[in-house]
Amino acid sequence: KEYTPSTWFFFHWIMYLLAATGIVLLLAGRGHYTVDVVIAYILVTRLWWGYHTMANCRLMFKTKGNVLRKVWWFRIFRYFEGNVPGVVPHRYSIPLPKKWKTYLYSKCCGKEKKDDMAIV
């Protein structure tokens, strides 16, 4: 819910159902054991949460006593996340050309919108 507005609850439920369906079909296809899928789920979710926790904690980049500074990938992480001034604001937009966005907005909402169709 961090990457889409919280009012899109129907979209969130569709994504949860698609993810669950994918896991069930992966297991039903007998391509993977259940243990493989469970370990992959745990590993990916922990990596995702850890990365985003580190990216949102600006103190990590400034502290000299940071334990993670000794890890080989910390310089790469700092390179990719170092120029972000703080928490990225929740501003969403559809990745389409402006003409298409204006057309779609006029069709669904009945009027034209001049800006980037951003949802704040």
PyMOL commands that set and color helices and strands:
alter all, ss='L'
color gray80, all
select helices_A, chain A and resi 9-28+34-56+59-62+67-70+74-81+98-109
alter helices_A, ss='H'
color red, helices_A
deselect
rebuild
show_as cartoon
